[in-house]
Structure formats: structure tokens, C-alpha cells
């Protein structure tokens, strides 16, 4: 077995920084990695054996992955951009609150529930199909 040290000289502090970076990357995004793996498996199933199960699971994992990224990275910029474009001269406090609640609270819940609903539909459809096949 060839050691990494013999191929590329890496100082101990750089090696530790790489390990910490990899750990932090994984610990910050492990849910997204799980959704992405589910999405890839769903795509492969859709290509090999197209069915409602693979389509529902593809949609479910795609929505869940988008929901995760929306929660982590998109919400604040989207809310600020929407506020700036819709509310120009006079402050409309009710409208601002409605936009804020919709973007920061309602949409994340909707995306999460919709994603898991598609996964649930895929499982129910597959179970029904298996039940019909056994009879």
C-alpha cells in the first residue's frame, strides 16, 4: 500500500485542516447527501424501470433536497429581494409581514411536507402493486 505522504508531502497541520474541513462539510450537509443519494437512486430506477414509484420518489427526493437548500441558503436573500421589489416608497407593514411569513415559515413547511408526501405516495403505490401481484 502506498502512503499519501510518499506521493504528496502534506504537513500535519494541513492534514488536520483537511480532515476538519471534510468533517464540517459532512456534518453541515449530511441530510442533503442523504436526499441526493435518494435522488440518484430514483433517477437510476426511472431510467431502468420507469414507473409511478420511481417518478414519485424522484419528485419527493428532489423537493426534499430543494427544501433543505431553501432552508439553509435561499430564504433570506429571497425574502429581501421580494421586499425590495414589491415594497418601494411607502412601508406596508401588513404586506411585509405576509411576505415574510410566507417565505420564511409557510414555504419551508410546504416543501418539506410535499417532499415526504411524494415519498409516502411512492411507498403506498409500491405496496399496493406488490399486494396485487401476490393475489
N, CA, C and O atoms as CSV, one atom per row, in Angstrom:
chain,resi,resn,atom,element,x,y,z
A,1,UNK,N,N,0.840,-1.176,0.000
A,1,UNK,CA,C,0.000,0.000,0.000
A,1,UNK,C,C,0.887,1.242,0.000
A,1,UNK,O,O,1.862,1.314,0.749
A,2,UNK,N,N,0.553,2.204,-0.827
A,2,UNK,CA,C,1.342,3.426,-0.952
A,2,UNK,C,C,0.785,4.462,0.018
A,2,UNK,O,O,-0.419,4.715,0.055
A,3,UNK,N,N,1.669,5.046,0.789
A,3,UNK,CA,C,1.252,6.086,1.725
A,3,UNK,C,C,1.054,7.398,1.003
A,3,UNK,O,O,1.716,7.679,0.004
A,4,UNK,N,N,0.148,8.187,1.510
A,4,UNK,CA,C,-0.104,9.501,0.942
A,4,UNK,C,C,1.103,10.404,1.121
A,4,UNK,O,O,1.372,11.256,0.275
A,5,UNK,N,N,1.833,10.225,2.217
A,5,UNK,CA,C,2.998,11.073,2.487
A,5,UNK,C,C,4.077,10.913,1.431
A,5,UNK,O,O,4.769,11.878,1.104
A,6,UNK,N,N,4.234,9.701,0.888
A,6,UNK,CA,C,5.279,9.495,-0.110
A,6,UNK,C,C,4.909,10.104,-1.456
A,6,UNK,O,O,5.789,10.439,-2.249
A,7,UNK,N,N,3.609,10.249,-1.717
A,7,UNK,CA,C,3.192,10.797,-3.001
A,7,UNK,C,C,3.114,12.315,-2.956
A,7,UNK,O,O,3.640,12.990,-3.841
A,8,UNK,N,N,2.469,12.854,-1.944
A,8,UNK,CA,C,2.290,14.296,-1.828
A,8,UNK,C,C,2.715,14.703,-0.422
A,8,UNK,O,O,2.120,14.248,0.555
A,9,UNK,N,N,3.715,15.536,-0.307
A,9,UNK,CA,C,4.119,15.946,1.041
A,9,UNK,C,C,3.086,16.909,1.647
A,9,UNK,O,O,2.847,17.997,1.124
A,10,UNK,N,N,2.488,16.482,2.754
A,10,UNK,CA,C,1.483,17.292,3.438
A,10,UNK,C,C,1.930,17.460,4.885
A,10,UNK,O,O,2.256,16.490,5.570
A,11,UNK,N,N,1.938,18.687,5.327
A,11,UNK,CA,C,2.317,18.946,6.713
A,11,UNK,C,C,1.194,18.490,7.646
A,11,UNK,O,O,0.034,18.441,7.237
A,12,UNK,N,N,1.527,18.159,8.890
A,12,UNK,CA,C,0.494,17.673,9.819
A,12,UNK,C,C,-0.649,18.663,10.040
A,12,UNK,O,O,-1.803,18.250,10.155
A,13,UNK,N,N,-0.350,19.955,10.102
A,13,UNK,CA,C,-1.434,20.922,10.312
A,13,UNK,C,C,-2.349,21.008,9.104
A,13,UNK,O,O,-3.559,21.179,9.255
A,14,UNK,N,N,-1.782,20.889,7.892
A,14,UNK,CA,C,-2.605,20.896,6.680
A,14,UNK,C,C,-3.469,19.638,6.624
A,14,UNK,O,O,-4.636,19.706,6.236
A,15,UNK,N,N,-2.912,18.501,7.005
A,15,UNK,CA,C,-3.669,17.254,7.030
A,15,UNK,C,C,-4.839,17.378,8.016
A,15,UNK,O,O,-5.958,16.966,7.714
A,16,UNK,N,N,-4.572,17.943,9.183
A,16,UNK,CA,C,-5.634,18.126,10.176
A,16,UNK,C,C,-6.702,19.085,9.654
A,16,UNK,O,O,-7.893,18.851,9.860
A,17,UNK,N,N,-6.292,20.154,8.985
A,17,UNK,CA,C,-7.258,21.104,8.423
A,17,UNK,C,C,-8.127,20.453,7.353
A,17,UNK,O,O,-9.321,20.738,7.261
A,18,UNK,N,N,-7.533,19.584,6.550
A,18,UNK,CA,C,-8.302,18.875,5.518
A,18,UNK,C,C,-9.325,17.951,6.172
A,18,UNK,O,O,-10.473,17.882,5.734
A,19,UNK,N,N,-8.911,17.249,7.210
A,19,UNK,CA,C,-9.828,16.342,7.910
A,19,UNK,C,C,-10.962,17.123,8.570
A,19,UNK,O,O,-12.122,16.719,8.492
A,20,UNK,N,N,-10.633,18.233,9.215
A,20,UNK,CA,C,-11.664,19.054,9.863
A,20,UNK,C,C,-12.624,19.627,8.822
A,20,UNK,O,O,-13.835,19.658,9.042
A,21,UNK,N,N,-12.084,20.081,7.689
A,21,UNK,CA,C,-12.932,20.615,6.620
A,21,UNK,C,C,-13.873,19.548,6.082
A,21,UNK,O,O,-15.058,19.811,5.877
A,22,UNK,N,N,-13.356,18.346,5.852
A,22,UNK,CA,C,-14.200,17.255,5.362
A,22,UNK,C,C,-15.283,16.907,6.383
A,22,UNK,O,O,-16.435,16.672,6.018
A,23,UNK,N,N,-14.909,16.876,7.658
A,23,UNK,CA,C,-15.882,16.583,8.714
A,23,UNK,C,C,-16.969,17.657,8.778
A,23,UNK,O,O,-18.156,17.340,8.857
A,24,UNK,N,N,-16.563,18.919,8.745
A,24,UNK,CA,C,-17.540,20.008,8.812
A,24,UNK,C,C,-18.441,20.027,7.581
A,24,UNK,O,O,-19.635,20.308,7.685
A,25,UNK,N,N,-17.864,19.725,6.411
A,25,UNK,CA,C,-18.661,19.641,5.187
A,25,UNK,C,C,-19.727,18.561,5.336
A,25,UNK,O,O,-20.893,18.777,5.002
A,26,UNK,N,N,-19.320,17.402,5.837
A,26,UNK,CA,C,-20.279,16.315,6.009
A,26,UNK,C,C,-21.305,16.638,7.093
A,26,UNK,O,O,-22.500,16.423,6.894
A,27,UNK,N,N,-20.854,17.149,8.234
A,27,UNK,CA,C,-21.787,17.400,9.334
A,27,UNK,C,C,-22.785,18.512,9.001
A,27,UNK,O,O,-23.896,18.528,9.531
A,28,UNK,N,N,-22.398,19.429,8.136
A,28,UNK,CA,C,-23.307,20.504,7.732
A,28,UNK,C,C,-24.302,20.027,6.683
A,28,UNK,O,O,-25.420,20.538,6.619
A,29,UNK,N,N,-23.914,19.056,5.861
A,29,UNK,CA,C,-24.722,18.674,4.704
A,29,UNK,C,C,-25.147,17.214,4.678
A,29,UNK,O,O,-25.552,16.730,3.621
A,30,UNK,N,N,-25.074,16.490,5.788
A,30,UNK,CA,C,-25.377,15.061,5.738
A,30,UNK,C,C,-26.814,14.788,5.302
A,30,UNK,O,O,-27.069,13.788,4.629
A,31,UNK,N,N,-27.745,15.642,5.664
A,31,UNK,CA,C,-29.135,15.454,5.241
A,31,UNK,C,C,-29.245,15.647,3.729
A,31,UNK,O,O,-29.931,14.884,3.049
A,32,UNK,N,N,-28.572,16.663,3.211
A,32,UNK,CA,C,-28.585,16.900,1.764
A,32,UNK,C,C,-27.940,15.731,1.026
A,32,UNK,O,O,-28.401,15.349,-0.050
A,33,UNK,N,N,-26.874,15.159,1.596
A,33,UNK,CA,C,-26.245,13.990,0.973
A,33,UNK,C,C,-27.223,12.817,0.919
A,33,UNK,O,O,-27.289,12.115,-0.090
A,34,UNK,N,N,-27.977,12.601,1.986
A,34,UNK,CA,C,-28.955,11.512,2.006
A,34,UNK,C,C,-30.045,11.742,0.961
A,34,UNK,O,O,-30.413,10.817,0.236
A,35,UNK,N,N,-30.560,12.962,0.878
A,35,UNK,CA,C,-31.571,13.269,-0.136
A,35,UNK,C,C,-30.992,13.118,-1.542
A,35,UNK,O,O,-31.671,12.633,-2.447
A,36,UNK,N,N,-29.735,13.533,-1.725
A,36,UNK,CA,C,-29.096,13.430,-3.035
A,36,UNK,C,C,-28.910,11.969,-3.433
A,36,UNK,O,O,-29.128,11.613,-4.591
A,37,UNK,N,N,-28.513,11.123,-2.493
A,37,UNK,CA,C,-28.371,9.697,-2.793
A,37,UNK,C,C,-29.733,9.110,-3.167
A,37,UNK,O,O,-29.829,8.326,-4.111
A,38,UNK,N,N,-30.783,9.482,-2.436
A,38,UNK,CA,C,-32.130,9.043,-2.794
A,38,UNK,C,C,-32.542,9.526,-4.171
A,38,UNK,O,O,-33.198,8.800,-4.919
A,39,UNK,N,N,-32.159,10.750,-4.508
A,39,UNK,CA,C,-32.461,11.308,-5.828
A,39,UNK,C,C,-31.738,10.530,-6.925
A,39,UNK,O,O,-32.332,10.214,-7.956
A,40,UNK,N,N,-30.468,10.222,-6.709
A,40,UNK,CA,C,-29.691,9.461,-7.702
A,40,UNK,C,C,-30.284,8.068,-7.884
A,40,UNK,O,O,-30.427,7.599,-9.013
A,41,UNK,N,N,-30.630,7.402,-6.783
A,41,UNK,CA,C,-31.244,6.075,-6.880
A,41,UNK,C,C,-32.572,6.160,-7.627
A,41,UNK,O,O,-32.883,5.287,-8.437
A,42,UNK,N,N,-33.347,7.193,-7.365
A,42,UNK,CA,C,-34.630,7.373,-8.062
A,42,UNK,C,C,-34.427,7.612,-9.553
A,42,UNK,O,O,-35.192,7.109,-10.376
A,43,UNK,N,N,-33.401,8.377,-9.900
A,43,UNK,CA,C,-33.112,8.618,-11.320
A,43,UNK,C,C,-32.722,7.318,-12.002
A,43,UNK,O,O,-33.184,7.030,-13.106
A,44,UNK,N,N,-31.874,6.531,-11.351
A,44,UNK,CA,C,-31.463,5.245,-11.927
A,44,UNK,C,C,-32.673,4.331,-12.098
A,44,UNK,O,O,-32.819,3.683,-13.134
A,45,UNK,N,N,-33.539,4.277,-11.087
A,45,UNK,CA,C,-34.756,3.467,-11.198
A,45,UNK,C,C,-35.664,3.973,-12.315
A,45,UNK,O,O,-36.269,3.176,-13.033
A,46,UNK,N,N,-35.760,5.289,-12.465
A,46,UNK,CA,C,-36.605,5.860,-13.519
A,46,UNK,C,C,-36.083,5.517,-14.904
A,46,UNK,O,O,-36.862,5.307,-15.834
A,47,UNK,N,N,-34.771,5.461,-15.038
A,47,UNK,CA,C,-34.187,5.140,-16.341
A,47,UNK,C,C,-34.313,3.648,-16.639
A,47,UNK,O,O,-34.686,3.264,-17.747
A,48,UNK,N,N,-33.997,2.800,-15.640
A,48,UNK,CA,C,-34.029,1.351,-15.863
A,48,UNK,C,C,-35.450,0.804,-15.918
A,48,UNK,O,O,-35.800,0.070,-16.842
A,49,UNK,N,N,-36.274,1.160,-14.925
A,49,UNK,CA,C,-37.639,0.660,-14.835
A,49,UNK,C,C,-38.586,1.825,-14.581
A,49,UNK,O,O,-38.940,2.082,-13.430
A,50,UNK,N,N,-39.002,2.532,-15.620
A,50,UNK,CA,C,-39.906,3.672,-15.409
A,50,UNK,C,C,-41.228,3.206,-14.782
A,50,UNK,O,O,-41.859,2.261,-15.254
A,51,UNK,N,N,-41.617,3.882,-13.729
A,51,UNK,CA,C,-42.873,3.545,-13.053
A,51,UNK,C,C,-43.322,4.742,-12.226
A,51,UNK,O,O,-42.596,5.725,-12.078
A,52,UNK,N,N,-44.529,4.637,-11.693
A,52,UNK,CA,C,-45.008,5.698,-10.811
A,52,UNK,C,C,-44.170,5.764,-9.543
A,52,UNK,O,O,-43.904,6.846,-9.021
A,53,UNK,N,N,-43.754,4.597,-9.048
A,53,UNK,CA,C,-42.920,4.559,-7.846
A,53,UNK,C,C,-41.648,5.376,-8.043
A,53,UNK,O,O,-41.304,6.205,-7.201
A,54,UNK,N,N,-40.954,5.146,-9.146
A,54,UNK,CA,C,-39.697,5.870,-9.375
A,54,UNK,C,C,-39.950,7.353,-9.622
A,54,UNK,O,O,-39.148,8.194,-9.215
A,55,UNK,N,N,-41.053,7.680,-10.283
A,55,UNK,CA,C,-41.376,9.089,-10.520
A,55,UNK,C,C,-41.727,9.802,-9.218
A,55,UNK,O,O,-41.243,10.905,-8.961
A,56,UNK,N,N,-42.565,9.174,-8.400
A,56,UNK,CA,C,-42.920,9.779,-7.108
A,56,UNK,C,C,-41.698,9.926,-6.206
A,56,UNK,O,O,-41.526,10.953,-5.549
A,57,UNK,N,N,-40.852,8.898,-6.176
A,57,UNK,CA,C,-39.673,9.002,-5.312
A,57,UNK,C,C,-38.697,10.042,-5.858
A,57,UNK,O,O,-38.057,10.749,-5.080
A,58,UNK,N,N,-38.573,10.148,-7.179
A,58,UNK,CA,C,-37.732,11.199,-7.762
A,58,UNK,C,C,-38.241,12.581,-7.358
A,58,UNK,O,O,-37.471,13.425,-6.899
A,59,UNK,N,N,-39.544,12.803,-7.532
A,59,UNK,CA,C,-40.115,14.100,-7.155
A,59,UNK,C,C,-39.958,14.364,-5.658
A,59,UNK,O,O,-39.639,15.483,-5.254
A,60,UNK,N,N,-40.178,13.351,-4.849
A,60,UNK,CA,C,-40.055,13.512,-3.405
A,60,UNK,C,C,-38.653,13.898,-2.980
A,60,UNK,O,O,-38.474,14.850,-2.219
A,61,UNK,N,N,-37.648,13.166,-3.465
A,61,UNK,CA,C,-36.275,13.480,-3.071
A,61,UNK,C,C,-35.805,14.806,-3.667
A,61,UNK,O,O,-35.027,15.524,-3.040
A,62,UNK,N,N,-36.270,15.135,-4.871
A,62,UNK,CA,C,-35.897,16.427,-5.460
A,62,UNK,C,C,-36.478,17.580,-4.639
A,62,UNK,O,O,-35.789,18.566,-4.378
A,63,UNK,N,N,-37.731,17.457,-4.238
A,63,UNK,CA,C,-38.355,18.507,-3.424
A,63,UNK,C,C,-37.697,18.588,-2.051
A,63,UNK,O,O,-37.475,19.684,-1.537
A,64,UNK,N,N,-37.383,17.440,-1.452
A,64,UNK,CA,C,-36.720,17.449,-0.143
A,64,UNK,C,C,-35.335,18.088,-0.222
A,64,UNK,O,O,-34.945,18.841,0.670
A,65,UNK,N,N,-34.595,17.789,-1.284
A,65,UNK,CA,C,-33.271,18.404,-1.448
A,65,UNK,C,C,-33.409,19.907,-1.643
A,65,UNK,O,O,-32.657,20.685,-1.056
A,66,UNK,N,N,-34.373,20.318,-2.471
A,66,UNK,CA,C,-34.608,21.751,-2.643
A,66,UNK,C,C,-35.038,22.392,-1.327
A,66,UNK,O,O,-34.597,23.493,-0.998
A,67,UNK,N,N,-35.893,21.710,-0.577
A,67,UNK,CA,C,-36.353,22.231,0.710
A,67,UNK,C,C,-35.187,22.457,1.662
A,67,UNK,O,O,-35.129,23.476,2.350
A,68,UNK,N,N,-34.264,21.511,1.702
A,68,UNK,CA,C,-33.094,21.644,2.581
A,68,UNK,C,C,-32.249,22.848,2.169
A,68,UNK,O,O,-31.859,23.657,3.010
A,69,UNK,N,N,-31.970,22.960,0.879
A,69,UNK,CA,C,-31.161,24.081,0.400
A,69,UNK,C,C,-31.900,25.407,0.571
A,69,UNK,O,O,-31.281,26.429,0.868
A,70,UNK,N,N,-33.208,25.393,0.386
A,70,UNK,CA,C,-34.019,26.596,0.593
A,70,UNK,C,C,-33.891,27.058,2.037
A,70,UNK,O,O,-33.670,28.241,2.297
A,71,UNK,N,N,-34.029,26.125,2.979
A,71,UNK,CA,C,-33.902,26.469,4.404
A,71,UNK,C,C,-32.523,27.010,4.736
A,71,UNK,O,O,-32.401,27.978,5.487
A,72,UNK,N,N,-31.493,26.403,4.189
A,72,UNK,CA,C,-30.122,26.756,4.570
A,72,UNK,C,C,-29.608,28.020,3.874
A,72,UNK,O,O,-28.899,28.818,4.487
A,73,UNK,N,N,-29.962,28.208,2.597
A,73,UNK,CA,C,-29.249,29.220,1.817
A,73,UNK,C,C,-30.118,30.225,1.064
A,73,UNK,O,O,-29.637,31.311,0.741
A,74,UNK,N,N,-31.359,29.906,0.777
A,74,UNK,CA,C,-32.138,30.740,-0.144
A,74,UNK,C,C,-33.065,31.714,0.568
A,74,UNK,O,O,-33.300,32.812,0.062
A,75,UNK,N,N,-33.591,31.348,1.713
A,75,UNK,CA,C,-34.674,32.106,2.356
A,75,UNK,C,C,-34.370,33.595,2.503
A,75,UNK,O,O,-35.139,34.433,2.032
A,76,UNK,N,N,-33.274,33.923,3.140
A,76,UNK,CA,C,-33.022,35.327,3.494
A,76,UNK,C,C,-32.865,36.212,2.258
A,76,UNK,O,O,-33.459,37.288,2.191
A,77,UNK,N,N,-32.082,35.777,1.292
A,77,UNK,CA,C,-31.916,36.565,0.070
A,77,UNK,C,C,-33.216,36.712,-0.701
A,77,UNK,O,O,-33.520,37.785,-1.222
A,78,UNK,N,N,-33.980,35.634,-0.771
A,78,UNK,CA,C,-35.267,35.657,-1.465
A,78,UNK,C,C,-36.236,36.614,-0.776
A,78,UNK,O,O,-36.949,37.363,-1.443
A,79,UNK,N,N,-36.265,36.592,0.556
A,79,UNK,CA,C,-37.151,37.480,1.309
A,79,UNK,C,C,-36.770,38.941,1.099
A,79,UNK,O,O,-37.635,39.785,0.864
A,80,UNK,N,N,-35.481,39.237,1.184
A,80,UNK,CA,C,-35.030,40.621,0.994
A,80,UNK,C,C,-35.294,41.105,-0.425
A,80,UNK,O,O,-35.741,42.235,-0.624
A,81,UNK,N,N,-35.023,40.262,-1.404
A,81,UNK,CA,C,-35.256,40.643,-2.800
A,81,UNK,C,C,-36.741,40.893,-3.050
A,81,UNK,O,O,-37.101,41.849,-3.737
A,82,UNK,N,N,-37.594,40.052,-2.505
A,82,UNK,CA,C,-39.035,40.224,-2.681
A,82,UNK,C,C,-39.516,41.499,-2.006
A,82,UNK,O,O,-40.338,42.227,-2.563
A,83,UNK,N,N,-39.010,41.771,-0.820
A,83,UNK,CA,C,-39.389,43.007,-0.110
A,83,UNK,C,C,-38.970,44.241,-0.903
A,83,UNK,O,O,-39.746,45.185,-1.047
A,84,UNK,N,N,-37.751,44.229,-1.411
A,84,UNK,CA,C,-37.262,45.395,-2.171
A,84,UNK,C,C,-38.040,45.609,-3.460
A,84,UNK,O,O,-38.285,46.750,-3.853
A,85,UNK,N,N,-38.428,44.535,-4.116
A,85,UNK,CA,C,-39.107,44.708,-5.400
A,85,UNK,C,C,-40.592,45.028,-5.249
A,85,UNK,O,O,-41.152,45.713,-6.104
A,86,UNK,N,N,-41.237,44.560,-4.203
A,86,UNK,CA,C,-42.672,44.803,-4.049
A,86,UNK,C,C,-42.999,46.038,-3.222
A,86,UNK,O,O,-44.005,46.700,-3.474
A,87,UNK,N,N,-42.180,46.350,-2.258
A,87,UNK,CA,C,-42.462,47.480,-1.373
A,87,UNK,C,C,-41.411,48.543,-1.637
A,87,UNK,O,O,-40.258,48.407,-1.226
A,88,UNK,N,N,-41.818,49.614,-2.332
A,88,UNK,CA,C,-40.848,50.613,-2.769
A,88,UNK,C,C,-40.848,51.859,-1.896
A,88,UNK,O,O,-39.924,52.032,-1.100
A,89,UNK,N,N,-41.831,52.725,-2.008
A,89,UNK,CA,C,-41.791,54.009,-1.314
A,89,UNK,C,C,-42.379,53.966,0.088
A,89,UNK,O,O,-41.709,54.313,1.061
A,90,UNK,N,N,-43.617,53.546,0.186
A,90,UNK,CA,C,-44.288,53.550,1.486
A,90,UNK,C,C,-44.187,52.165,2.123
A,90,UNK,O,O,-44.377,51.154,1.446
A,91,UNK,N,N,-43.895,52.117,3.400
A,91,UNK,CA,C,-43.867,50.807,4.059
A,91,UNK,C,C,-45.285,50.268,4.267
A,91,UNK,O,O,-46.142,50.958,4.818
A,92,UNK,N,N,-45.516,49.073,3.837
A,92,UNK,CA,C,-46.794,48.382,4.030
A,92,UNK,C,C,-46.528,47.248,5.013
A,92,UNK,O,O,-46.144,46.147,4.621
A,93,UNK,N,N,-46.735,47.532,6.288
A,93,UNK,CA,C,-46.331,46.598,7.333
A,93,UNK,C,C,-47.067,45.267,7.268
A,93,UNK,O,O,-46.459,44.216,7.473
A,94,UNK,N,N,-48.360,45.297,6.988
A,94,UNK,CA,C,-49.115,44.045,6.869
A,94,UNK,C,C,-48.599,43.201,5.711
A,94,UNK,O,O,-48.398,41.993,5.841
A,95,UNK,N,N,-48.391,43.856,4.585
A,95,UNK,CA,C,-47.907,43.149,3.400
A,95,UNK,C,C,-46.495,42.610,3.631
A,95,UNK,O,O,-46.177,41.497,3.211
A,96,UNK,N,N,-45.652,43.395,4.293
A,96,UNK,CA,C,-44.305,42.928,4.621
A,96,UNK,C,C,-44.367,41.692,5.512
A,96,UNK,O,O,-43.629,40.729,5.303
A,97,UNK,N,N,-45.239,41.724,6.492
A,97,UNK,CA,C,-45.373,40.580,7.401
A,97,UNK,C,C,-45.893,39.359,6.655
A,97,UNK,O,O,-45.426,38.245,6.892
A,98,UNK,N,N,-46.854,39.557,5.756
A,98,UNK,CA,C,-47.391,38.453,4.964
A,98,UNK,C,C,-46.302,37.819,4.100
A,98,UNK,O,O,-46.184,36.596,4.041
A,99,UNK,N,N,-45.513,38.652,3.436
A,99,UNK,CA,C,-44.418,38.148,2.606
A,99,UNK,C,C,-43.403,37.403,3.466
A,99,UNK,O,O,-42.957,36.312,3.113
A,100,UNK,N,N,-43.050,37.995,4.581
A,100,UNK,CA,C,-42.060,37.383,5.462
A,100,UNK,C,C,-42.535,36.028,5.995
A,100,UNK,O,O,-41.778,35.057,5.991
A,101,UNK,N,N,-43.773,35.967,6.446
A,101,UNK,CA,C,-44.307,34.705,6.970
A,101,UNK,C,C,-44.401,33.660,5.867
A,101,UNK,O,O,-44.069,32.495,6.085
A,102,UNK,N,N,-44.848,34.069,4.687
A,102,UNK,CA,C,-44.973,33.130,3.578
A,102,UNK,C,C,-43.616,32.555,3.189
A,102,UNK,O,O,-43.473,31.342,3.041
A,103,UNK,N,N,-42.628,33.418,3.026
A,103,UNK,CA,C,-41.319,32.974,2.550
A,103,UNK,C,C,-40.534,32.226,3.625
A,103,UNK,O,O,-39.860,31.242,3.324
A,104,UNK,N,N,-40.614,32.677,4.862
A,104,UNK,CA,C,-39.768,32.077,5.893
A,104,UNK,C,C,-40.433,30.958,6.691
A,104,UNK,O,O,-39.735,30.154,7.308
A,105,UNK,N,N,-41.763,30.887,6.694
A,105,UNK,CA,C,-42.423,29.869,7.510
A,105,UNK,C,C,-43.311,28.922,6.708
A,105,UNK,O,O,-43.238,27.707,6.895
A,106,UNK,N,N,-44.140,29.450,5.828
A,106,UNK,CA,C,-45.101,28.607,5.115
A,106,UNK,C,C,-44.427,27.787,4.018
A,106,UNK,O,O,-44.636,26.577,3.939
A,107,UNK,N,N,-43.624,28.426,3.173
A,107,UNK,CA,C,-42.977,27.691,2.083
A,107,UNK,C,C,-42.050,26.575,2.568
A,107,UNK,O,O,-42.100,25.481,2.005
A,108,UNK,N,N,-41.209,26.792,3.582
A,108,UNK,CA,C,-40.375,25.672,4.042
A,108,UNK,C,C,-41.193,24.475,4.529
A,108,UNK,O,O,-40.844,23.328,4.251
A,109,UNK,N,N,-42.276,24.741,5.253
A,109,UNK,CA,C,-43.131,23.644,5.714
A,109,UNK,C,C,-43.799,22.964,4.526
A,109,UNK,O,O,-43.887,21.737,4.479
A,110,UNK,N,N,-44.269,23.755,3.569
A,110,UNK,CA,C,-44.913,23.194,2.379
A,110,UNK,C,C,-43.955,22.295,1.604
A,110,UNK,O,O,-44.321,21.180,1.233
A,111,UNK,N,N,-42.732,22.766,1.355
A,111,UNK,CA,C,-41.762,21.958,0.612
A,111,UNK,C,C,-41.450,20.657,1.346
A,111,UNK,O,O,-41.398,19.593,0.729
A,112,UNK,N,N,-41.243,20.737,2.649
A,112,UNK,CA,C,-40.913,19.551,3.442
A,112,UNK,C,C,-42.056,18.536,3.408
A,112,UNK,O,O,-41.834,17.348,3.176
A,113,UNK,N,N,-43.269,19.010,3.637
A,113,UNK,CA,C,-44.431,18.116,3.637
A,113,UNK,C,C,-44.674,17.549,2.241
A,113,UNK,O,O,-44.990,16.367,2.103
A,114,UNK,N,N,-44.530,18.369,1.209
A,114,UNK,CA,C,-44.737,17.891,-0.161
A,114,UNK,C,C,-43.712,16.822,-0.526
A,114,UNK,O,O,-44.062,15.818,-1.147
A,115,UNK,N,N,-42.468,17.024,-0.151
A,115,UNK,CA,C,-41.437,16.028,-0.446
A,115,UNK,C,C,-41.728,14.694,0.210
A,115,UNK,O,O,-41.670,13.650,-0.438
A,116,UNK,N,N,-42.043,14.728,1.505
A,116,UNK,CA,C,-42.344,13.473,2.198
A,116,UNK,C,C,-43.663,12.877,1.722
A,116,UNK,O,O,-43.830,11.658,1.766
A,117,UNK,N,N,-44.599,13.698,1.271
A,117,UNK,CA,C,-45.857,13.174,0.724
A,117,UNK,C,C,-45.596,12.374,-0.549
A,117,UNK,O,O,-46.199,11.320,-0.750
A,118,UNK,N,N,-44.710,12.860,-1.405
A,118,UNK,CA,C,-44.371,12.105,-2.615
A,118,UNK,C,C,-43.663,10.795,-2.276
A,118,UNK,O,O,-43.920,9.773,-2.914
A,119,UNK,N,N,-42.779,10.812,-1.285
A,119,UNK,CA,C,-42.120,9.573,-0.860
A,119,UNK,C,C,-43.168,8.597,-0.312
A,119,UNK,O,O,-43.135,7.405,-0.618
A,120,UNK,N,N,-44.085,9.108,0.490
A,120,UNK,CA,C,-45.161,8.283,1.039
A,120,UNK,C,C,-46.021,7.702,-0.086
A,120,UNK,O,O,-46.361,6.519,-0.058
A,121,UNK,N,N,-46.371,8.527,-1.075
A,121,UNK,CA,C,-47.145,8.032,-2.220
A,121,UNK,C,C,-46.396,6.940,-2.966
A,121,UNK,O,O,-46.995,5.954,-3.395
A,122,UNK,N,N,-45.093,7.112,-3.122
A,122,UNK,CA,C,-44.289,6.096,-3.801
A,122,UNK,C,C,-44.335,4.779,-3.035
A,122,UNK,O,O,-44.502,3.716,-3.634
A,123,UNK,N,N,-44.188,4.842,-1.724
A,123,UNK,CA,C,-44.208,3.627,-0.904
A,123,UNK,C,C,-45.589,2.974,-0.942
A,123,UNK,O,O,-45.694,1.756,-1.083
A,124,UNK,N,N,-46.640,3.770,-0.818
A,124,UNK,CA,C,-48.007,3.231,-0.871
A,124,UNK,C,C,-48.274,2.594,-2.230
A,124,UNK,O,O,-48.856,1.512,-2.306
A,125,UNK,N,N,-47.857,3.254,-3.292
A,125,UNK,CA,C,-48.064,2.705,-4.635
A,125,UNK,C,C,-47.312,1.387,-4.801
A,125,UNK,O,O,-47.855,0.428,-5.350
A,126,UNK,N,N,-46.074,1.333,-4.333
A,126,UNK,CA,C,-45.293,0.099,-4.439
A,126,UNK,C,C,-45.927,-1.017,-3.610
A,126,UNK,O,O,-45.958,-2.168,-4.047
A,127,UNK,N,N,-46.430,-0.693,-2.427
A,127,UNK,CA,C,-47.065,-1.704,-1.578
A,127,UNK,C,C,-48.342,-2.233,-2.223
A,127,UNK,O,O,-48.605,-3.435,-2.184
A,128,UNK,N,N,-49.120,-1.360,-2.802
A,128,UNK,CA,C,-50.343,-1.795,-3.500
A,128,UNK,C,C,-50.007,-2.693,-4.683
A,128,UNK,O,O,-50.659,-3.709,-4.920
A,129,UNK,N,N,-48.981,-2.296,-5.414
A,129,UNK,CA,C,-48.567,-3.079,-6.576
A,129,UNK,C,C,-48.096,-4.465,-6.142
A,129,UNK,O,O,-48.427,-5.460,-6.787
A,130,UNK,N,N,-47.330,-4.538,-5.058
A,130,UNK,CA,C,-46.886,-5.831,-4.542
A,130,UNK,C,C,-48.065,-6.647,-4.023
A,130,UNK,O,O,-48.100,-7.865,-4.203
A,131,UNK,N,N,-49.018,-5.998,-3.390
A,131,UNK,CA,C,-50.208,-6.688,-2.891
A,131,UNK,C,C,-51.034,-7.286,-4.013
A,131,UNK,O,O,-51.543,-8.398,-3.880
A,132,UNK,N,N,-51.175,-6.572,-5.106
A,132,UNK,CA,C,-51.920,-7.083,-6.261
A,132,UNK,C,C,-51.175,-8.233,-6.921
A,132,UNK,O,O,-51.793,-9.178,-7.410
A,133,UNK,N,N,-49.852,-8.155,-6.936
A,133,UNK,CA,C,-49.047,-9.188,-7.574
A,133,UNK,C,C,-49.128,-10.497,-6.789
A,133,UNK,O,O,-49.103,-11.570,-7.391
A,134,UNK,N,N,-49.224,-10.433,-5.458
A,134,UNK,CA,C,-49.275,-11.635,-4.631
A,134,UNK,C,C,-50.622,-12.339,-4.719
A,134,UNK,O,O,-50.692,-13.548,-4.499
A,135,UNK,N,N,-51.686,-11.620,-5.032
A,135,UNK,CA,C,-53.027,-12.228,-5.098
A,135,UNK,C,C,-53.243,-12.977,-6.356
A,135,UNK,O,O,-54.317,-13.543,-6.561
